[in-house]
Amino acid sequence: MSLYENVKETDRRLITIFDAHSRSKAREQLWMIREAGLVEEYDLEGLSEELREATKPWL
């Protein structure tokens, strides 16, 4: 994959994660943020255990 293609793919992923802000998509967005490694577990300590478990990355 060329550098240009890599940057374009990364941009596409970030747009998907951060584009639509709504409560109905919040859980899905948090899962994608966690899956992409953009947040640390420490940052999630204020969230409920249920939400942390529901958005746990599949990796």
mmCIF file as Biopython writes it, N, C-alpha, C and O atoms, coordinates in Angstrom:
data_model
#
loop_
_atom_site.group_PDB
_atom_site.id
_atom_site.type_symbol
_atom_site.label_atom_id
_atom_site.label_alt_id
_atom_site.label_comp_id
_atom_site.label_asym_id
_atom_site.label_entity_id
_atom_site.label_seq_id
_atom_site.pdbx_PDB_ins_code
_atom_site.Cartn_x
_atom_site.Cartn_y
_atom_site.Cartn_z
_atom_site.occupancy
_atom_site.B_iso_or_equiv
_atom_site.auth_seq_id
_atom_site.auth_asym_id
_atom_site.pdbx_PDB_model_num
ATOM 1   N N  . MET A ? 1  ? 0.851   -1.170 0.000  1.0 0.0 1  A 1 
ATOM 2   C CA . MET A ? 1  ? 0.000   0.000  0.000  1.0 0.0 1  A 1 
ATOM 3   C C  . MET A ? 1  ? 0.898   1.234  0.000  1.0 0.0 1  A 1 
ATOM 4   O O  . MET A ? 1  ? 1.834   1.324  0.793  1.0 0.0 1  A 1 
ATOM 5   N N  . SER A ? 2  ? 0.618   2.164  -0.870 1.0 0.0 2  A 1 
ATOM 6   C CA . SER A ? 2  ? 1.422   3.380  -0.956 1.0 0.0 2  A 1 
ATOM 7   C C  . SER A ? 2  ? 1.109   4.303  0.222  1.0 0.0 2  A 1 
ATOM 8   O O  . SER A ? 2  ? 0.081   4.152  0.882  1.0 0.0 2  A 1 
ATOM 9   N N  . LEU A ? 3  ? 1.981   5.235  0.472  1.0 0.0 3  A 1 
ATOM 10  C CA . LEU A ? 3  ? 1.784   6.203  1.553  1.0 0.0 3  A 1 
ATOM 11  C C  . LEU A ? 3  ? 0.473   6.955  1.349  1.0 0.0 3  A 1 
ATOM 12  O O  . LEU A ? 3  ? -0.297  7.137  2.292  1.0 0.0 3  A 1 
ATOM 13  N N  . TYR A ? 4  ? 0.224   7.384  0.132  1.0 0.0 4  A 1 
ATOM 14  C CA . TYR A ? 4  ? -1.014  8.111  -0.173 1.0 0.0 4  A 1 
ATOM 15  C C  . TYR A ? 4  ? -2.241  7.259  0.162  1.0 0.0 4  A 1 
ATOM 16  O O  . TYR A ? 4  ? -3.185  7.747  0.783  1.0 0.0 4  A 1 
ATOM 17  N N  . GLU A ? 5  ? -2.230  6.003  -0.243 1.0 0.0 5  A 1 
ATOM 18  C CA . GLU A ? 5  ? -3.355  5.113  0.029  1.0 0.0 5  A 1 
ATOM 19  C C  . GLU A ? 5  ? -3.516  4.878  1.525  1.0 0.0 5  A 1 
ATOM 20  O O  . GLU A ? 5  ? -4.636  4.806  2.030  1.0 0.0 5  A 1 
ATOM 21  N N  . ASN A ? 6  ? -2.403  4.759  2.226  1.0 0.0 6  A 1 
ATOM 22  C CA . ASN A ? 6  ? -2.430  4.556  3.667  1.0 0.0 6  A 1 
ATOM 23  C C  . ASN A ? 6  ? -3.047  5.765  4.375  1.0 0.0 6  A 1 
ATOM 24  O O  . ASN A ? 6  ? -3.888  5.607  5.260  1.0 0.0 6  A 1 
ATOM 25  N N  . VAL A ? 7  ? -2.629  6.965  3.985  1.0 0.0 7  A 1 
ATOM 26  C CA . VAL A ? 7  ? -3.173  8.184  4.584  1.0 0.0 7  A 1 
ATOM 27  C C  . VAL A ? 7  ? -4.666  8.303  4.272  1.0 0.0 7  A 1 
ATOM 28  O O  . VAL A ? 7  ? -5.459  8.667  5.140  1.0 0.0 7  A 1 
ATOM 29  N N  . LYS A ? 8  ? -5.035  8.001  3.054  1.0 0.0 8  A 1 
ATOM 30  C CA . LYS A ? 8  ? -6.443  8.074  2.656  1.0 0.0 8  A 1 
ATOM 31  C C  . LYS A ? 8  ? -7.292  7.087  3.465  1.0 0.0 8  A 1 
ATOM 32  O O  . LYS A ? 8  ? -8.387  7.439  3.903  1.0 0.0 8  A 1 
ATOM 33  N N  . GLU A ? 9  ? -6.813  5.882  3.665  1.0 0.0 9  A 1 
ATOM 34  C CA . GLU A ? 9  ? -7.521  4.876  4.453  1.0 0.0 9  A 1 
ATOM 35  C C  . GLU A ? 9  ? -7.636  5.317  5.905  1.0 0.0 9  A 1 
ATOM 36  O O  . GLU A ? 9  ? -8.695  5.160  6.512  1.0 0.0 9  A 1 
ATOM 37  N N  . THR A ? 10 ? -6.577  5.859  6.465  1.0 0.0 10 A 1 
ATOM 38  C CA . THR A ? 10 ? -6.603  6.352  7.838  1.0 0.0 10 A 1 
ATOM 39  C C  . THR A ? 10 ? -7.612  7.484  7.975  1.0 0.0 10 A 1 
ATOM 40  O O  . THR A ? 10 ? -8.374  7.519  8.941  1.0 0.0 10 A 1 
ATOM 41  N N  . ASP A ? 11 ? -7.625  8.408  7.021  1.0 0.0 11 A 1 
ATOM 42  C CA . ASP A ? 11 ? -8.600  9.502  7.032  1.0 0.0 11 A 1 
ATOM 43  C C  . ASP A ? 11 ? -10.026 8.961  6.990  1.0 0.0 11 A 1 
ATOM 44  O O  . ASP A ? 11 ? -10.901 9.443  7.710  1.0 0.0 11 A 1 
ATOM 45  N N  . ARG A ? 12 ? -10.252 7.970  6.155  1.0 0.0 12 A 1 
ATOM 46  C CA . ARG A ? 12 ? -11.589 7.374  6.039  1.0 0.0 12 A 1 
ATOM 47  C C  . ARG A ? 12 ? -12.032 6.773  7.370  1.0 0.0 12 A 1 
ATOM 48  O O  . ARG A ? 12 ? -13.182 6.938  7.777  1.0 0.0 12 A 1 
ATOM 49  N N  . ARG A ? 13 ? -11.123 6.079  8.043  1.0 0.0 13 A 1 
ATOM 50  C CA . ARG A ? 13 ? -11.440 5.475  9.346  1.0 0.0 13 A 1 
ATOM 51  C C  . ARG A ? 13 ? -11.762 6.540  10.380 1.0 0.0 13 A 1 
ATOM 52  O O  . ARG A ? 13 ? -12.717 6.394  11.144 1.0 0.0 13 A 1 
ATOM 53  N N  . LEU A ? 14 ? -10.978 7.608  10.414 1.0 0.0 14 A 1 
ATOM 54  C CA . LEU A ? 14 ? -11.214 8.672  11.391 1.0 0.0 14 A 1 
ATOM 55  C C  . LEU A ? 14 ? -12.533 9.399  11.126 1.0 0.0 14 A 1 
ATOM 56  O O  . LEU A ? 14 ? -13.246 9.759  12.063 1.0 0.0 14 A 1 
ATOM 57  N N  . ILE A ? 15 ? -12.850 9.608  9.873  1.0 0.0 15 A 1 
ATOM 58  C CA . ILE A ? 15 ? -14.129 10.236 9.528  1.0 0.0 15 A 1 
ATOM 59  C C  . ILE A ? 15 ? -15.281 9.361  10.009 1.0 0.0 15 A 1 
ATOM 60  O O  . ILE A ? 15 ? -16.255 9.869  10.565 1.0 0.0 15 A 1 
ATOM 61  N N  . THR A ? 16 ? -15.179 8.076  9.801  1.0 0.0 16 A 1 
ATOM 62  C CA . THR A ? 16 ? -16.217 7.143  10.243 1.0 0.0 16 A 1 
ATOM 63  C C  . THR A ? 16 ? -16.396 7.212  11.757 1.0 0.0 16 A 1 
ATOM 64  O O  . THR A ? 16 ? -17.523 7.183  12.251 1.0 0.0 16 A 1 
ATOM 65  N N  . ILE A ? 17 ? -15.302 7.301  12.486 1.0 0.0 17 A 1 
ATOM 66  C CA . ILE A ? 17 ? -15.365 7.323  13.949 1.0 0.0 17 A 1 
ATOM 67  C C  . ILE A ? 17 ? -15.969 8.623  14.461 1.0 0.0 17 A 1 
ATOM 68  O O  . ILE A ? 17 ? -16.843 8.594  15.327 1.0 0.0 17 A 1 
ATOM 69  N N  . PHE A ? 18 ? -15.528 9.744  13.952 1.0 0.0 18 A 1 
ATOM 70  C CA . PHE A ? 18 ? -15.866 11.035 14.550 1.0 0.0 18 A 1 
ATOM 71  C C  . PHE A ? 18 ? -16.921 11.846 13.807 1.0 0.0 18 A 1 
ATOM 72  O O  . PHE A ? 18 ? -17.202 12.974 14.212 1.0 0.0 18 A 1 
ATOM 73  N N  . ASP A ? 19 ? -17.506 11.333 12.757 1.0 0.0 19 A 1 
ATOM 74  C CA . ASP A ? 19 ? -18.396 12.132 11.919 1.0 0.0 19 A 1 
ATOM 75  C C  . ASP A ? 19 ? -19.748 12.440 12.556 1.0 0.0 19 A 1 
ATOM 76  O O  . ASP A ? 19 ? -20.055 13.614 12.763 1.0 0.0 19 A 1 
ATOM 77  N N  . ALA A ? 20 ? -20.544 11.473 12.866 1.0 0.0 20 A 1 
ATOM 78  C CA . ALA A ? 20 ? -21.923 11.695 13.325 1.0 0.0 20 A 1 
ATOM 79  C C  . ALA A ? 20 ? -22.007 11.660 14.848 1.0 0.0 20 A 1 
ATOM 80  O O  . ALA A ? 20 ? -21.873 10.604 15.466 1.0 0.0 20 A 1 
ATOM 81  N N  . HIS A ? 21 ? -22.227 12.811 15.433 1.0 0.0 21 A 1 
ATOM 82  C CA . HIS A ? 21 ? -22.343 12.885 16.893 1.0 0.0 21 A 1 
ATOM 83  C C  . HIS A ? 21 ? -23.812 12.851 17.299 1.0 0.0 21 A 1 
ATOM 84  O O  . HIS A ? 21 ? -24.553 13.811 17.088 1.0 0.0 21 A 1 
ATOM 85  N N  . SER A ? 22 ? -24.209 11.750 17.875 1.0 0.0 22 A 1 
ATOM 86  C CA . SER A ? 22 ? -25.564 11.631 18.403 1.0 0.0 22 A 1 
ATOM 87  C C  . SER A ? 22 ? -25.556 10.571 19.496 1.0 0.0 22 A 1 
ATOM 88  O O  . SER A ? 22 ? -24.718 9.668  19.501 1.0 0.0 22 A 1 
ATOM 89  N N  . ARG A ? 23 ? -26.491 10.695 20.409 1.0 0.0 23 A 1 
ATOM 90  C CA . ARG A ? 23 ? -26.555 9.716  21.493 1.0 0.0 23 A 1 
ATOM 91  C C  . ARG A ? 23 ? -26.811 8.311  20.968 1.0 0.0 23 A 1 
ATOM 92  O O  . ARG A ? 23 ? -26.312 7.335  21.526 1.0 0.0 23 A 1 
ATOM 93  N N  . SER A ? 24 ? -27.582 8.211  19.905 1.0 0.0 24 A 1 
ATOM 94  C CA . SER A ? 24 ? -27.910 6.890  19.380 1.0 0.0 24 A 1 
ATOM 95  C C  . SER A ? 24 ? -26.685 6.175  18.807 1.0 0.0 24 A 1 
ATOM 96  O O  . SER A ? 24 ? -26.684 4.948  18.705 1.0 0.0 24 A 1 
ATOM 97  N N  . LYS A ? 25 ? -25.657 6.912  18.438 1.0 0.0 25 A 1 
ATOM 98  C CA . LYS A ? 25 ? -24.448 6.309  17.878 1.0 0.0 25 A 1 
ATOM 99  C C  . LYS A ? 25 ? -23.265 6.335  18.845 1.0 0.0 25 A 1 
ATOM 100 O O  . LYS A ? 25 ? -22.173 5.891  18.493 1.0 0.0 25 A 1 
ATOM 101 N N  . ALA A ? 26 ? -23.465 6.844  20.044 1.0 0.0 26 A 1 
ATOM 102 C CA . ALA A ? 26 ? -22.369 7.025  20.996 1.0 0.0 26 A 1 
ATOM 103 C C  . ALA A ? 26 ? -21.677 5.707  21.355 1.0 0.0 26 A 1 
ATOM 104 O O  . ALA A ? 26 ? -20.448 5.651  21.402 1.0 0.0 26 A 1 
ATOM 105 N N  . ARG A ? 27 ? -22.435 4.670  21.602 1.0 0.0 27 A 1 
ATOM 106 C CA . ARG A ? 27 ? -21.847 3.378  21.977 1.0 0.0 27 A 1 
ATOM 107 C C  . ARG A ? 27 ? -20.996 2.821  20.839 1.0 0.0 27 A 1 
ATOM 108 O O  . ARG A ? 27 ? -19.885 2.337  21.057 1.0 0.0 27 A 1 
ATOM 109 N N  . GLU A ? 28 ? -21.530 2.896  19.631 1.0 0.0 28 A 1 
ATOM 110 C CA . GLU A ? 28 ? -20.794 2.418  18.458 1.0 0.0 28 A 1 
ATOM 111 C C  . GLU A ? 28 ? -19.518 3.240  18.239 1.0 0.0 28 A 1 
ATOM 112 O O  . GLU A ? 28 ? -18.463 2.687  17.932 1.0 0.0 28 A 1 
ATOM 113 N N  . GLN A ? 29 ? -19.622 4.545  18.397 1.0 0.0 29 A 1 
ATOM 114 C CA . GLN A ? 29 ? -18.452 5.403  18.216 1.0 0.0 29 A 1 
ATOM 115 C C  . GLN A ? 29 ? -17.392 5.114  19.278 1.0 0.0 29 A 1 
ATOM 116 O O  . GLN A ? 29 ? -16.201 5.063  18.970 1.0 0.0 29 A 1 
ATOM 117 N N  . LEU A ? 30 ? -17.825 4.924  20.530 1.0 0.0 30 A 1 
ATOM 118 C CA . LEU A ? 30 ? -16.867 4.609  21.584 1.0 0.0 30 A 1 
ATOM 119 C C  . LEU A ? 30 ? -16.175 3.286  21.289 1.0 0.0 30 A 1 
ATOM 120 O O  . LEU A ? 30 ? -14.968 3.160  21.498 1.0 0.0 30 A 1 
ATOM 121 N N  . TRP A ? 31 ? -16.926 2.293  20.804 1.0 0.0 31 A 1 
ATOM 122 C CA . TRP A ? 31 ? -16.308 1.019  20.441 1.0 0.0 31 A 1 
ATOM 123 C C  . TRP A ? 31 ? -15.245 1.228  19.356 1.0 0.0 31 A 1 
ATOM 124 O O  . TRP A ? 31 ? -14.152 0.669  19.450 1.0 0.0 31 A 1 
ATOM 125 N N  . MET A ? 32 ? -15.558 2.030  18.325 1.0 0.0 32 A 1 
ATOM 126 C CA . MET A ? 32 ? -14.606 2.268  17.246 1.0 0.0 32 A 1 
ATOM 127 C C  . MET A ? 32 ? -13.369 3.012  17.748 1.0 0.0 32 A 1 
ATOM 128 O O  . MET A ? 32 ? -12.251 2.716  17.329 1.0 0.0 32 A 1 
ATOM 129 N N  . ILE A ? 33 ? -13.571 3.978  18.647 1.0 0.0 33 A 1 
ATOM 130 C CA . ILE A ? 33 ? -12.440 4.714  19.232 1.0 0.0 33 A 1 
ATOM 131 C C  . ILE A ? 33 ? -11.543 3.760  20.002 1.0 0.0 33 A 1 
ATOM 132 O O  . ILE A ? 33 ? -10.319 3.819  19.885 1.0 0.0 33 A 1 
ATOM 133 N N  . ARG A ? 34 ? -12.153 2.880  20.790 1.0 0.0 34 A 1 
ATOM 134 C CA . ARG A ? 34 ? -11.365 1.913  21.555 1.0 0.0 34 A 1 
ATOM 135 C C  . ARG A ? 34 ? -10.683 0.908  20.635 1.0 0.0 34 A 1 
ATOM 136 O O  . ARG A ? 34 ? -9.522  0.561  20.852 1.0 0.0 34 A 1 
ATOM 137 N N  . GLU A ? 35 ? -11.385 0.443  19.619 1.0 0.0 35 A 1 
ATOM 138 C CA . GLU A ? 35 ? -10.828 -0.515 18.662 1.0 0.0 35 A 1 
ATOM 139 C C  . GLU A ? 35 ? -9.613  0.073  17.944 1.0 0.0 35 A 1 
ATOM 140 O O  . GLU A ? 35 ? -8.654  -0.641 17.649 1.0 0.0 35 A 1 
ATOM 141 N N  . ALA A ? 36 ? -9.657  1.373  17.667 1.0 0.0 36 A 1 
ATOM 142 C CA . ALA A ? 36 ? -8.552  2.048  16.984 1.0 0.0 36 A 1 
ATOM 143 C C  . ALA A ? 36 ? -7.405  2.392  17.929 1.0 0.0 36 A 1 
ATOM 144 O O  . ALA A ? 36 ? -6.363  2.874  17.484 1.0 0.0 36 A 1 
ATOM 145 N N  . GLY A ? 37 ? -7.584  2.151  19.226 1.0 0.0 37 A 1 
ATOM 146 C CA . GLY A ? 37 ? -6.532  2.435  20.197 1.0 0.0 37 A 1 
ATOM 147 C C  . GLY A ? 37 ? -6.342  3.920  20.479 1.0 0.0 37 A 1 
ATOM 148 O O  . GLY A ? 37 ? -5.243  4.358  20.822 1.0 0.0 37 A 1 
ATOM 149 N N  . LEU A ? 38 ? -7.420  4.697  20.334 1.0 0.0 38 A 1 
ATOM 150 C CA . LEU A ? 38 ? -7.321  6.143  20.501 1.0 0.0 38 A 1 
ATOM 151 C C  . LEU A ? 38 ? -7.645  6.619  21.916 1.0 0.0 38 A 1 
ATOM 152 O O  . LEU A ? 38 ? -7.627  7.821  22.181 1.0 0.0 38 A 1 
ATOM 153 N N  . VAL A ? 39 ? -7.939  5.698  22.818 1.0 0.0 39 A 1 
ATOM 154 C CA . VAL A ? 39 ? -8.252  6.054  24.201 1.0 0.0 39 A 1 
ATOM 155 C C  . VAL A ? 39 ? -7.646  4.999  25.121 1.0 0.0 39 A 1 
ATOM 156 O O  . VAL A ? 39 ? -7.586  3.817  24.780 1.0 0.0 39 A 1 
ATOM 157 N N  . GLU A ? 40 ? -7.204  5.440  26.281 1.0 0.0 40 A 1 
ATOM 158 C CA . GLU A ? 40 ? -6.625  4.522  27.279 1.0 0.0 40 A 1 
ATOM 159 C C  . GLU A ? 40 ? -7.708  4.069  28.252 1.0 0.0 40 A 1 
ATOM 160 O O  . GLU A ? 40 ? -8.694  4.775  28.458 1.0 0.0 40 A 1 
ATOM 161 N N  . GLU A ? 41 ? -7.529  2.911  28.841 1.0 0.0 41 A 1 
ATOM 162 C CA . GLU A ? 41 ? -8.475  2.398  29.828 1.0 0.0 41 A 1 
ATOM 163 C C  . GLU A ? 41 ? -8.676  3.394  30.962 1.0 0.0 41 A 1 
ATOM 164 O O  . GLU A ? 41 ? -9.785  3.544  31.475 1.0 0.0 41 A 1 
ATOM 165 N N  . TYR A ? 42 ? -7.615  4.067  31.346 1.0 0.0 42 A 1 
ATOM 166 C CA . TYR A ? 42 ? -7.692  5.060  32.415 1.0 0.0 42 A 1 
ATOM 167 C C  . TYR A ? 42 ? -8.738  6.134  32.101 1.0 0.0 42 A 1 
ATOM 168 O O  . TYR A ? 42 ? -9.432  6.607  33.001 1.0 0.0 42 A 1 
ATOM 169 N N  . ASP A ? 43 ? -8.849  6.510  30.850 1.0 0.0 43 A 1 
ATOM 170 C CA . ASP A ? 43 ? -9.790  7.550  30.436 1.0 0.0 43 A 1 
ATOM 171 C C  . ASP A ? 43 ? -11.247 7.114  30.571 1.0 0.0 43 A 1 
ATOM 172 O O  . ASP A ? 43 ? -12.146 7.954  30.563 1.0 0.0 43 A 1 
ATOM 173 N N  . LEU A ? 44 ? -11.484 5.833  30.691 1.0 0.0 44 A 1 
ATOM 174 C CA . LEU A ? 44 ? -12.843 5.294  30.725 1.0 0.0 44 A 1 
ATOM 175 C C  . LEU A ? 44 ? -13.337 4.996  32.136 1.0 0.0 44 A 1 
ATOM 176 O O  . LEU A ? 44 ? -14.451 4.501  32.305 1.0 0.0 44 A 1 
ATOM 177 N N  . GLU A ? 45 ? -12.534 5.287  33.142 1.0 0.0 45 A 1 
ATOM 178 C CA . GLU A ? 45 ? -12.882 4.926  34.519 1.0 0.0 45 A 1 
ATOM 179 C C  . GLU A ? 45 ? -14.192 5.542  34.998 1.0 0.0 45 A 1 
ATOM 180 O O  . GLU A ? 45 ? -14.857 4.961  35.856 1.0 0.0 45 A 1 
ATOM 181 N N  . GLY A ? 46 ? -14.578 6.688  34.475 1.0 0.0 46 A 1 
ATOM 182 C CA . GLY A ? 46 ? -15.821 7.332  34.895 1.0 0.0 46 A 1 
ATOM 183 C C  . GLY A ? 46 ? -17.068 6.753  34.246 1.0 0.0 46 A 1 
ATOM 184 O O  . GLY A ? 46 ? -18.184 7.130  34.603 1.0 0.0 46 A 1 
ATOM 185 N N  . LEU A ? 47 ? -16.891 5.846  33.304 1.0 0.0 47 A 1 
ATOM 186 C CA . LEU A ? 47 ? -18.024 5.225  32.613 1.0 0.0 47 A 1 
ATOM 187 C C  . LEU A ? 47 ? -18.498 3.994  33.372 1.0 0.0 47 A 1 
ATOM 188 O O  . LEU A ? 47 ? -17.750 3.406  34.152 1.0 0.0 47 A 1 
ATOM 189 N N  . SER A ? 48 ? -19.728 3.617  33.139 1.0 0.0 48 A 1 
ATOM 190 C CA . SER A ? 48 ? -20.273 2.439  33.811 1.0 0.0 48 A 1 
ATOM 191 C C  . SER A ? 48 ? -19.561 1.175  33.330 1.0 0.0 48 A 1 
ATOM 192 O O  . SER A ? 48 ? -19.037 1.118  32.218 1.0 0.0 48 A 1 
ATOM 193 N N  . GLU A ? 49 ? -19.559 0.175  34.194 1.0 0.0 49 A 1 
ATOM 194 C CA . GLU A ? 49 ? -18.971 -1.121 33.832 1.0 0.0 49 A 1 
ATOM 195 C C  . GLU A ? 49 ? -19.688 -1.703 32.616 1.0 0.0 49 A 1 
ATOM 196 O O  . GLU A ? 49 ? -19.060 -2.303 31.743 1.0 0.0 49 A 1 
ATOM 197 N N  . GLU A ? 50 ? -21.010 -1.521 32.568 1.0 0.0 50 A 1 
ATOM 198 C CA . GLU A ? 50 ? -21.799 -2.026 31.447 1.0 0.0 50 A 1 
ATOM 199 C C  . GLU A ? 50 ? -21.334 -1.414 30.118 1.0 0.0 50 A 1 
ATOM 200 O O  . GLU A ? 50 ? -21.180 -2.132 29.130 1.0 0.0 50 A 1 
ATOM 201 N N  . LEU A ? 51 ? -21.110 -0.097 30.087 1.0 0.0 51 A 1 
ATOM 202 C CA . LEU A ? 51 ? -20.678 0.571  28.876 1.0 0.0 51 A 1 
ATOM 203 C C  . LEU A ? 51 ? -19.250 0.162  28.502 1.0 0.0 51 A 1 
ATOM 204 O O  . LEU A ? 51 ? -18.949 -0.048 27.327 1.0 0.0 51 A 1 
ATOM 205 N N  . ARG A ? 52 ? -18.385 0.050  29.490 1.0 0.0 52 A 1 
ATOM 206 C CA . ARG A ? 52 ? -17.003 -0.382 29.193 1.0 0.0 52 A 1 
ATOM 207 C C  . ARG A ? 52 ? -16.988 -1.779 28.616 1.0 0.0 52 A 1 
ATOM 208 O O  . ARG A ? 52 ? -16.244 -2.044 27.672 1.0 0.0 52 A 1 
ATOM 209 N N  . GLU A ? 53 ? -17.784 -2.673 29.155 1.0 0.0 53 A 1 
ATOM 210 C CA . GLU A ? 53 ? -17.841 -4.041 28.634 1.0 0.0 53 A 1 
ATOM 211 C C  . GLU A ? 53 ? -18.448 -4.080 27.233 1.0 0.0 53 A 1 
ATOM 212 O O  . GLU A ? 53 ? -17.974 -4.817 26.368 1.0 0.0 53 A 1 
ATOM 213 N N  . ALA A ? 54 ? -19.491 -3.291 27.012 1.0 0.0 54 A 1 
ATOM 214 C CA . ALA A ? 54 ? -20.173 -3.288 25.719 1.0 0.0 54 A 1 
ATOM 215 C C  . ALA A ? 54 ? -19.316 -2.717 24.611 1.0 0.0 54 A 1 
ATOM 216 O O  . ALA A ? 54 ? -19.530 -3.024 23.439 1.0 0.0 54 A 1 
ATOM 217 N N  . THR A ? 55 ? -18.340 -1.883 24.970 1.0 0.0 55 A 1 
ATOM 218 C CA . THR A ? 55 ? -17.508 -1.237 23.958 1.0 0.0 55 A 1 
ATOM 219 C C  . THR A ? 55 ? -16.071 -1.771 23.958 1.0 0.0 55 A 1 
ATOM 220 O O  . THR A ? 55 ? -15.174 -1.164 23.372 1.0 0.0 55 A 1 
ATOM 221 N N  . LYS A ? 56 ? -15.870 -2.895 24.611 1.0 0.0 56 A 1 
ATOM 222 C CA . LYS A ? 56 ? -14.533 -3.495 24.666 1.0 0.0 56 A 1 
ATOM 223 C C  . LYS A ? 56 ? -14.100 -3.923 23.273 1.0 0.0 56 A 1 
ATOM 224 O O  . LYS A ? 56 ? -14.873 -4.551 22.550 1.0 0.0 56 A 1 
ATOM 225 N N  . PRO A ? 57 ? -12.872 -3.591 22.888 1.0 0.0 57 A 1 
ATOM 226 C CA . PRO A ? 57 ? -12.383 -4.001 21.557 1.0 0.0 57 A 1 
ATOM 227 C C  . PRO A ? 57 ? -12.378 -5.517 21.406 1.0 0.0 57 A 1 
ATOM 228 O O  . PRO A ? 57 ? -12.205 -6.247 22.382 1.0 0.0 57 A 1 
ATOM 229 N N  . TRP A ? 58 ? -12.566 -5.980 20.182 1.0 0.0 58 A 1 
ATOM 230 C CA . TRP A ? 58 ? -12.612 -7.411 19.894 1.0 0.0 58 A 1 
ATOM 231 C C  . TRP A ? 58 ? -11.233 -8.026 19.767 1.0 0.0 58 A 1 
ATOM 232 O O  . TRP A ? 58 ? -11.102 -9.250 19.731 1.0 0.0 58 A 1 
ATOM 233 N N  . LEU A ? 59 ? -10.226 -7.215 19.700 1.0 0.0 59 A 1 
ATOM 234 C CA . LEU A ? 59 ? -8.866  -7.748 19.492 1.0 0.0 59 A 1 
ATOM 235 C C  . LEU A ? 59 ? -8.373  -8.494 20.682 1.0 0.0 59 A 1 
ATOM 236 O O  . LEU A ? 59 ? -7.253  -9.004 20.671 1.0 0.0 59 A 1 
#
